[in-house]
Amino acid sequence: MRPIAIVLAMSLILIGGTGCSDMKRWEQRALSGGAIGAAAGGSIAYVAGGPVLGAALLGGAAGAAIGGLTTDNSSHHK
């Protein structure tokens, strides 16, 4: 992996994890889903030899949408 990509990825992880305490639960799920989707999309594209940035953006958008639109099931299991 290129050094600039590693620095960028680590910077995004650091920035994304700093302000989560004041977020609503659906916002936290959207952020987590976006990060997981971006990592998965970029990884799959890297292995398959496709456009990594485009796949990471698409995966991040899909993950954020899914994370933000799903319901929180943890409050129902008290």
NUKE-542145 format. One record per atom (N, C-alpha, C): residue number from 1; residue in one letter; atom name; x, y, z. Coordinates in nm, 2 decimals. Atoms other than C-alpha are relative to their C-alpha. Example, Ala and Ser with C-alpha at 12.3 -4.5 7.8 and 13.67 -1.06 7.14 Angstrom:
<lokols>
  num  residu  atome      xx      yy      zz
    1       A      N    0.09   -0.12    0.00
    1       A     CA    1.23   -0.45    0.78
    1       A      C    0.09    0.12    0.00
    2       S      N   -0.09   -0.11    0.00
    2       S     CA    1.37   -0.11    0.71
    2       S      C   -0.08    0.11    0.08
</lokols>
This chain:
<lokols>
  num  residu  atome      xx      yy      zz
    1       M      N    0.08   -0.12    0.00
    1       M     CA    0.00    0.00    0.00
    1       M      C    0.09    0.12    0.00
    2       R      N   -0.07   -0.12    0.01
    2       R     CA    0.12    0.35   -0.07
    2       R      C    0.01    0.07    0.13
    3       P      N   -0.01   -0.07   -0.13
    3       P     CA    0.25    0.55    0.22
    3       P      C   -0.11    0.11    0.02
    4       I      N    0.10   -0.10   -0.01
    4       I     CA    0.01    0.84    0.14
    4       I      C   -0.14   -0.05    0.04
    5       A      N    0.13    0.06   -0.03
    5       A     CA   -0.29    0.61    0.15
    5       A      C    0.00   -0.05    0.15
    6       I      N    0.00    0.04   -0.14
    6       I     CA   -0.18    0.48    0.49
    6       I      C   -0.02    0.12    0.09
    7       V      N    0.02   -0.13   -0.08
    7       V     CA   -0.15    0.83    0.63
    7       V      C   -0.14    0.05   -0.01
    8       L      N    0.14   -0.05    0.02
    8       L     CA   -0.48    0.93    0.49
    8       L      C   -0.10   -0.09    0.07
    9       A      N    0.09    0.09   -0.07
    9       A     CA   -0.66    0.62    0.63
    9       A      C    0.01    0.02    0.15
   10       M      N   -0.02   -0.02   -0.14
   10       M     CA   -0.51    0.67    0.97
   10       M      C   -0.05    0.13    0.05
   11       S      N    0.05   -0.13   -0.03
   11       S     CA   -0.60    1.04    0.97
   11       S      C   -0.15    0.00    0.01
   12       L      N    0.14    0.01    0.00
   12       L     CA   -0.96    0.96    0.88
   12       L      C   -0.05   -0.08    0.12
   13       I      N    0.04    0.08   -0.11
   13       I     CA   -0.99    0.70    1.15
   13       I      C    0.02    0.08    0.13
   14       L      N   -0.03   -0.08   -0.12
   14       L     CA   -0.84    0.94    1.41
   14       L      C   -0.11    0.11    0.01
   15       I      N    0.10   -0.11    0.00
   15       I     CA   -1.07    1.23    1.31
   15       I      C   -0.14   -0.06    0.02
   16       G      N    0.14    0.06   -0.02
   16       G     CA   -1.38    1.00    1.29
   16       G      C   -0.03   -0.05    0.14
   17       G      N    0.02    0.05   -0.13
   17       G     CA   -1.33    0.86    1.63
   17       G      C    0.01    0.10    0.11
   18       T      N   -0.01   -0.10   -0.10
   18       T     CA   -1.28    1.18    1.82
   18       T      C   -0.13    0.06    0.05
   19       G      N    0.12   -0.07   -0.04
   19       G     CA   -1.63    1.33    1.83
   19       G      C   -0.12   -0.09    0.02
   20       C      N    0.12    0.09    0.00
   20       C     CA   -1.86    1.03    1.88
   20       C      C   -0.08    0.00    0.13
   21       S      N    0.07    0.00   -0.13
   21       S     CA   -1.95    1.09    2.25
   21       S      C   -0.13    0.08    0.00
   22       D      N    0.12   -0.08    0.00
   22       D     CA   -2.21    1.36    2.18
   22       D      C   -0.10   -0.03   -0.11
   23       M      N    0.09    0.03    0.11
   23       M     CA   -2.37    1.19    1.88
   23       M      C   -0.11   -0.09    0.04
   24       K      N    0.11    0.09   -0.02
   24       K     CA   -2.70    1.02    1.87
   24       K      C    0.03   -0.14   -0.05
   25       R      N   -0.03    0.13    0.04
   25       R     CA   -2.71    0.65    1.83
   25       R      C   -0.01   -0.03   -0.15
   26       W      N    0.01    0.02    0.14
   26       W     CA   -2.82    0.66    1.47
   26       W      C    0.11    0.07   -0.07
   27       E      N   -0.12   -0.06    0.06
   27       E     CA   -2.54    0.90    1.39
   27       E      C    0.12   -0.08    0.02
   28       Q      N   -0.11    0.09   -0.02
   28       Q     CA   -2.29    0.67    1.55
   28       Q      C   -0.01   -0.12   -0.09
   29       R      N    0.01    0.11    0.09
   29       R     CA   -2.43    0.38    1.34
   29       R      C    0.03    0.04   -0.14
   30       A      N   -0.03   -0.05    0.13
   30       A     CA   -2.41    0.59    1.03
   30       A      C    0.15    0.02   -0.02
   31       L      N   -0.14   -0.02    0.01
   31       L     CA   -2.05    0.68    1.10
   31       L      C    0.08   -0.13    0.00
   32       S      N   -0.06    0.14    0.00
   32       S     CA   -1.95    0.32    1.18
   32       S      C   -0.03   -0.07   -0.13
   33       G      N    0.03    0.07    0.12
   33       G     CA   -2.13    0.19    0.88
   33       G      C    0.07    0.06   -0.12
   34       G      N   -0.08   -0.06    0.10
   34       G     CA   -1.96    0.44    0.66
   34       G      C    0.14   -0.04    0.00
   35       A      N   -0.14    0.05   -0.01
   35       A     CA   -1.62    0.35    0.79
   35       A      C    0.02   -0.14   -0.04
   36       I      N   -0.01    0.14    0.03
   36       I     CA   -1.68   -0.02    0.76
   36       I      C   -0.02   -0.02   -0.15
   37       G      N    0.03    0.01    0.14
   37       G     CA   -1.83    0.02    0.41
   37       G      C    0.12    0.05   -0.09
   38       A      N   -0.11   -0.06    0.07
   38       A     CA   -1.54    0.24    0.29
   38       A      C    0.12   -0.10    0.00
   39       A      N   -0.11    0.10   -0.01
   39       A     CA   -1.28   -0.01    0.42
   39       A      C   -0.03   -0.12   -0.08
   40       A      N    0.03    0.12    0.08
   40       A     CA   -1.46   -0.30    0.27
   40       A      C    0.00    0.02   -0.15
   41       G      N    0.00   -0.03    0.15
   41       G     CA   -1.52   -0.14   -0.07
   41       G      C    0.14    0.03   -0.05
   42       G      N   -0.14   -0.02    0.04
   42       G     CA   -1.16   -0.02   -0.09
   42       G      C    0.08   -0.12    0.00
   43       S      N   -0.07    0.12   -0.01
   43       S     CA   -1.02   -0.35    0.02
   43       S      C   -0.03   -0.10   -0.12
   44       I      N    0.04    0.09    0.11
   44       I     CA   -1.22   -0.55   -0.23
   44       I      C    0.05    0.05   -0.14
   45       A      N   -0.05   -0.06    0.12
   45       A     CA   -1.13   -0.31   -0.51
   45       A      C    0.15   -0.02   -0.02
   46       Y      N   -0.15    0.02    0.00
   46       Y     CA   -0.76   -0.33   -0.42
   46       Y      C    0.03   -0.14   -0.04
   47       V      N   -0.02    0.14    0.03
   47       V     CA   -0.77   -0.71   -0.43
   47       V      C   -0.04   -0.03   -0.14
   48       A      N    0.05    0.03    0.13
   48       A     CA   -0.97   -0.72   -0.75
   48       A      C    0.07    0.08   -0.11
   49       G      N   -0.07   -0.09    0.10
   49       G     CA   -0.76   -0.45   -0.92
   49       G      C   -0.08    0.11   -0.06
   50       G      N    0.08   -0.11    0.05
   50       G     CA   -1.03   -0.20   -0.96
   50       G      C    0.03    0.14    0.06
   51       P      N   -0.02   -0.13   -0.06
   51       P     CA   -1.06    0.17   -0.87
   51       P      C   -0.03    0.01    0.15
   52       V      N    0.01    0.01   -0.15
   52       V     CA   -0.99    0.18   -0.50
   52       V      C   -0.08    0.12    0.06
   53       L      N    0.07   -0.12   -0.06
   53       L     CA   -1.11    0.54   -0.43
   53       L      C   -0.15    0.00   -0.03
   54       G      N    0.14    0.01    0.03
   54       G     CA   -1.43    0.50   -0.62
   54       G      C   -0.08   -0.10    0.08
   55       A      N    0.06    0.11   -0.08
   55       A     CA   -1.51    0.17   -0.45
   55       A      C   -0.01    0.04    0.15
   56       A      N    0.01   -0.04   -0.14
   56       A     CA   -1.43    0.32   -0.11
   56       A      C   -0.11    0.10    0.02
   57       L      N    0.10   -0.10   -0.01
   57       L     CA   -1.65    0.62   -0.17
   57       L      C   -0.14   -0.07   -0.01
   58       L      N    0.13    0.06    0.02
   58       L     CA   -1.94    0.40   -0.29
   58       L      C   -0.03   -0.09    0.12
   59       G      N    0.02    0.08   -0.12
   59       G     CA   -1.89    0.15    0.00
   59       G      C   -0.03    0.08    0.12
   60       G      N    0.03   -0.09   -0.11
   60       G     CA   -1.88    0.44    0.25
   60       G      C   -0.14    0.06    0.00
   61       A      N    0.13   -0.05    0.01
   61       A     CA   -2.19    0.59    0.12
   61       A      C   -0.11   -0.10    0.03
   62       A      N    0.10    0.11   -0.02
   62       A     CA   -2.38    0.26    0.12
   62       A      C    0.00   -0.03    0.15
   63       G      N    0.00    0.03   -0.14
   63       G     CA   -2.26    0.18    0.47
   63       G      C   -0.06    0.10    0.09
   64       A      N    0.06   -0.11   -0.08
   64       A     CA   -2.35    0.52    0.61
   64       A      C   -0.15    0.00   -0.01
   65       A      N    0.15    0.01    0.02
   65       A     CA   -2.70    0.49    0.46
   65       A      C   -0.06   -0.11    0.07
   66       I      N    0.05    0.12   -0.07
   66       I     CA   -2.75    0.14    0.59
   66       I      C    0.00    0.02    0.15
   67       G      N   -0.01   -0.02   -0.14
   67       G     CA   -2.62    0.23    0.93
   67       G      C   -0.09    0.11    0.06
   68       G      N    0.09   -0.11   -0.05
   68       G     CA   -2.82    0.55    0.96
   68       G      C   -0.15   -0.03   -0.01
   69       L      N    0.14    0.03    0.02
   69       L     CA   -3.15    0.40    0.84
   69       L      C   -0.05   -0.12    0.08
   70       T      N    0.04    0.12   -0.08
   70       T     CA   -3.15    0.08    1.05
   70       T      C   -0.04    0.04    0.14
   71       T      N    0.04   -0.03   -0.14
   71       T     CA   -3.31    0.07    1.39
   71       T      C    0.09   -0.06    0.10
   72       D      N   -0.08    0.04   -0.11
   72       D     CA   -3.14    0.02    1.72
   72       D      C   -0.07   -0.11    0.07
   73       N      N    0.07    0.11   -0.07
   73       N     CA   -3.23   -0.32    1.85
   73       N      C    0.05   -0.02    0.14
   74       S      N   -0.05    0.02   -0.14
   74       S     CA   -3.02   -0.30    2.17
   74       S      C   -0.10    0.06    0.10
   75       S      N    0.09   -0.06   -0.10
   75       S     CA   -3.29   -0.08    2.34
   75       S      C   -0.12   -0.09    0.02
   76       H      N    0.11    0.09   -0.01
   76       H     CA   -3.55   -0.36    2.29
   76       H      C    0.03   -0.12    0.08
   77       H      N   -0.04    0.12   -0.07
   77       H     CA   -3.36   -0.62    2.48
   77       H      C    0.05    0.03    0.14
   78       K      N   -0.04   -0.04   -0.13
   78       K     CA   -3.36   -0.49    2.83
   78       K      C   -0.05   -0.11    0.10
</lokols>
